[in-house]
Amino acid sequence: MSEKNEIVARHLRKFDALTDKDIAESQPFWKPRKIRKGDFFNMQSMVCNDLGLVVKGIFRIYYRDPQTDRDKNLFFFSENQFVVSFRSFISRNPCWYFIEAMEDSEIVFISYKDLNGLYETNPNWGKFGRLLAELFFSYAQTRTEEFMFFSHEERYLRLLEEHPNIVERIPAYHISSYLGITNPSLSRIRKRVKR
């Protein structure tokens, strides 16, 4: 089994709906791709056509505020996470965000067309689709709830739980943007937390 196939299989086995046979059936559709730091997995105003699995690297999903011309980071996705603009992917409507590699990255991806072909021909893949939708709904609701119920410091600690070495991998201003705070506020939090 190739390294790409093993990476895909290892991750997909986490979804109880899929058997080894189901995973093997999908292997020809997963393609490797390298994305350089600063390049995009998907651009704003374009339909997101691929579901990616991050093998190496970290991506940010962000939008550019047209009034301030500042980037607002919404999500980070790193190793062993799917990266996609899920709303665009399933609705076939243009994406409202940019998805950018924060460092030289590697993914394996499957196209919308190929994934939907699996959904239509195999009920286990249909169940995978439902579980994937639940996963991305959970990401979105968790992110909303973090802003409603958690302090800046608590949000920072939760970010470190999900992406333990993110502080060493990306500039602090991206973390500040994600948390919805200023750089000086992030510095104070980091001093208090000292991880």
PyMOL commands that set and color helices and strands:
alter all, ss='L'
color gray80, all
select helices_A, chain A and resi 3-12+20-29+86-91+112-121+123-149+152-162+166-169+172-179+183-193
alter helices_A, ss='H'
color red, helices_A
select strands_A, chain A and resi 31-35+40-42+50-56+58-64+71-78+82-83+98-101+105-111
alter strands_A, ss='S'
color yellow, strands_A
deselect
rebuild
show_as cartoon
